Each structure stands twice: as structure tokens, then as C-alpha cells.
Amino acid sequence: MAAIVLFALLAVVLYLVAATALARPLLGGGQPLNRSALVLAGAAVLIHAGTLLSAHRGSLDLHFFSALSLMACVVSALTLVVNIWRPVAGLGVIVFPLTALLLALDTFAAPATAPLPLEWQIKLHVTVALLAFSVLSIAAALAILLAVQERALRHRQVGSWMRALPPLTLTETLMFRLIGAGFLLLTLTLLTGILFVDNLFGQHLIHKTVLSIIAWLVFGTLLIGRWRHGWRGRSAVNLTLVGMGVLLLAFFGTKAVLELILHRTP
């Protein structure tokens, strides 16, 4: 247990150092340290994953804090992939500190939990859902960056930190590509839920199911609006954040109420 705590602490430090290195050109206009930051973040993700496997006995532990930590680990891993494909330093500045916080909460503040036995069908459903949430989370982080850039340009507050960010068109294109991928994964999540989850509209799943469908409709509407009417800018940002907010309630809001307030196991 002591080793797990030490490795978790190391991962937290690496996440924060990586975020600081990525934020350097955004805050002070210094030389970018993107490559070094991504190497540090990659090490943090590997240590984080190893910590989760050790702490939860190599199984999927879907209790509130462990699920948040697992989701954050996947989001950080996907952030690394996105930065290799299309460098967006500001993405890591948002994601890595949040991941460090959620890992710290799971390690130092959460009560001890044990993974519940899951059949392979449920594991598949959960894995697809986790990927959908993670991809759309990154799209939401890009939406925040897009909103900040647009506001700065509108008020003519163009500094060195703005020059360190990618062009608006690149950020927006990447955001919509991620929303498209996330929407497909969310569709698969709903389909696997229908196929594999017994009593999908049961007491503990009704709110999650309804909210997930609402989020699916929001993202679907956004994609259709982009395709048919060229939606972009503030409208696209707002719908992305609304959809992500609903999905956050679906995945973790109901879980928080059940576990932290009602003290029930979902």
C-alpha cells in the first residue's frame, strides 16, 4: 500500500510539472517545452495506470473516486495522442492538473473499495462508455480554449500567450473531429447498453440512461448543424459544453448521489 501511495504521488508531481512546462509559453512567453512536457506526462500516465491496476487488483473498479481517476487517466492518455497528432499545448494545461487532482483524491481521500464482479459484456459496455466520455471531454476542453481565444480576439487582447496557441480554425476543426468520434462511441455505448445491460431503465440506471440520450441528442444536433448550416464559434462552443455537462451528470452525477449521499452501491 505504501508503494502505491508513493507511485501515485510521483504521478501527481509529474502531471503538475508537465502542465507547468506546457503553460510556460502561454504565461510568460518563454520557449516552449512541449516535447519534455509530453515525455513527463507520458511517464505520469504509465505510473497512474500502474497505480490503478495495483490498487484495484487489476479489475475495473467503478466506484465514484476510482472511476473518476480511471477516466482522468484515459483522458490524459488521449491528450498525449492528440498532441502528437495536432500540437495543442493548452489542452494539457487544462487536463493534466485535473488528472493530478482526481488521482490524489482517489489515493488520499477516497474510502477503500473493492471491484464488483462484472461479466465481459458489461466490461465492454463500460469500456466503450469510458472512451466516449474521454473523447468528448477533450472536445469540451478544446471548446473552452476556443472560447478563450475568441474572447481575446474580440477584445483585442492578443499577447504572447495567444501566439502560443494554434489557430482558431485548427482548434475548431479538431474539436469537431473529436465530437464526431465521441458521438459514434456514445452511440455504441447506448447500443451496448440496450444489448447487454439487464433492465436498462431500472432504478439506478433510469437517470443515467435518460441523461445519456439527451447528451446524444445535443451532440447529434450540433453535428447536423455543423454539416447543414456551418455552425461554429460561440454556438458550437455552448452546445459542446451543454452536451458535456449533461453527460457529466449522466456518468458521475447520479453515481455521486448514490454513493456519497445515499450510500448505495450503483
N, C-alpha and C positions, 0 to 999 in steps of 0.2 A: 504493500500500500504506500509506503514511504517513497518507493521508486516511482510510482505512478504520479504522486504529488510533485516530485522533483521534475519529472519529464513534462508534466502539464505546465509547471511554472516556466520551464525553459521555452516551451512553445509560445506561451503568453508573451514573454520578453521578445522572442524573435518576431512575432506578429507586430508588436509595437515598434520595434526598431525598423522593420521593413516599411511600415506605414510612415514613419518619420522620414526615412530616406526618400520615399516617393513624394512626400509633401515638401521636400526641400525646395525644388524649383517653383512650387506653387506659392510658397510663403515668402521666401527670401530672394528668389531669382537666382539661386546658386546653380551649379552644374548638376544636371540630372544624374541620379544614381540608380536608374531603373534596373539595370542588369543585376547589380549587387542586391537590390531590394527584392527582386523576384527570386533570387537564389535563397535569400534568408526566409522569404515567405514559403518557398517550396520545402525547405527544411522544417519549418513550423507545421506545415500541413502534414508531412510524413510523421512527425512526432505526435501531433494531435491525433491522427488516425491510429497510431500505435497505442496511444493512451486510451482511446475509446475501446479498442479491441481488448486491451488488458483489463480495464476497469469493468467492462460489461461482458467478460468471458467470451469474447468473440461472437456475441449474438447481437441481434437488433433489440436494443432497449428503447422502447417507445414512451417511457415516462417523460414528463414535461421537460425537465432540465437536460436530460441525456439526449432527448430528441432535438432540442434546440442546439446543443453542442454538435451533434451529428450533422444537422442541417448546415450549421455555420462552417463546418469542415468541408462539406461538399461545395458550398458557395465559394469558399476561398480557393479550392482546387480549380473550380471552373473559372474563377477570376484570373488565375495564372494562365489558363489556356487562352482566355480572351486576350490577355496582354501579349501573349506570344503571337497571336493572330493579328490583332489590331491594338497597338500600344495605347492604353488609356490609364495614365498614372493615377488620375483622380479616383478611379474605381477602387484601387487598393487602399487609398486613403480612407474611403468610407467603409470598405468591407473588413479589412484586417483588424482595426481596433474593435469593431463589433464582435468579430470572431473571438478575439482575446477575452473580451468581457464574458461572452457566453461560455467559453471553456473554463474560465475562472469560476463562474457561478456553479457550473456542473461539478467542478472539482472541490471547491472550498465551501460552498454554501448549500448545495442540494443534499437532501437526505439520501441515505443508501437505498438503492433499488435493485431488483433482480429482473432480468429479462423474462418476459412471458413466452411460453412455447407458442410458436407460430408455424402453420403449415406453409409449404412452398408457395402456394397460390397467394396467400396473404403477404408473404415476403416480396413476391413480385409486384403486387399492388402497391405496397409501401415504397418499394424502390423507385417505381415509376413516379409515384406522387412526390417523393423526395426530389427527384431530378426536375420535375415540373416546377415545384416551388423554388428550387435553387436557381434555375434558369430565369424565371420571372423575377426573382429577387434582384438579380444582376441587371435585368432590364429596368427595374424600378430605380436602382442606384444610378443608372445612366440617365434616366428621366430627371432625377434630382440634379445631376451635373448639367444637363441640358437647360433646365430652368434657371440655374445659377448663371450660366453663360449668356442666355437670352436677356436676363435682367441686367447683367453688367453691360451688355452691348446697348440695351435700350437707354440706360442712364449714362452711357459713355464712360464707364469705369473700367477702362481697358488698361490693365497693368501687366507686369511680367508674369503673374500667375495665369492670366488668360492666354498668354502666348505659349505657356507650357501645356495647355490642354489641346486636344485635337480639334479640328474644325467642327463647327456645328453640324454640317451635313454628314460628316463621318460618324459623329456620335449618334445622330438621329437614325442613320441607316443601320448602324449596329444595334441600336435599341429595337428597331422594328424586326430585324432578323431574329433577335433573341425572343421577342414576343411571339413571332411565328413558331419558333421551335418549342417555346414553352406552352403555347396553345395546343400544339399537337400532343405534347406529353400530358397536358391536363385532360385532353380528350381521351387519351389512353388510360389515364387514371380513372376517369368516370366509367369507361367501358370495363376495365378490370374489376372495378368495384361492383358493377352490376353482375358480372360473371362469377366472381369469386367470394364476395362478402355476403354471408348469410344475413338476411333481414337488414338490408341496406338502410331502411328507414326506421330502424329500431331506436330505442330511447336515447342511446348515447351517440347515434350517428345521424339523426334527422337534421340537426342544426348544421353539422359539418357537410352533409350532402347538399342541403339547400343552398348554403353559402358558396360551396364549390361550384354549383351550377350557375349561381348569379355571377361569380367571378368569370366563369367560362363565357357567359353571355357578354360581359363587359369587354373582355379581350377580343371576342369574336366580332363584336360591333366595331371596335377600334380597327381591327384588321380590314374589315369590309369598308369602313370609312376611308382608310388609307388607300385601298385599292380603287374604290369607285370615285371618291371625291378628293383624294390627295390630302387628307387630314395630316396636320403636322403642328409643330410649335406648341403653344400653351394647351390647346385642346387635347393633343396627343399625350402630353405630359400629365394633364389632370386625369384623363381616363386610365392611363397606366397606373398612376398612384391609387386611384379609386379601386381598380381591379385588384391591385396588390394588397390594399388594405382589407378588402373583403376576403381574399384568400388567406391572409394572415389570421383573421378571425376564424375562418373555417378550420385551418390546420392547428392553430395554437390557442386561439381564444377559448374555444369550447374545452380544450384539454386543460387550460389553466383553471377554468371554473370548476371542472370536475375534480381535479387533483388538489388544487391549492385552496379552494373554498369549500367544496362539498366533501373533500377527502374520499373520493371514489376512484376506483381504477377503471379507466375507459375500456 
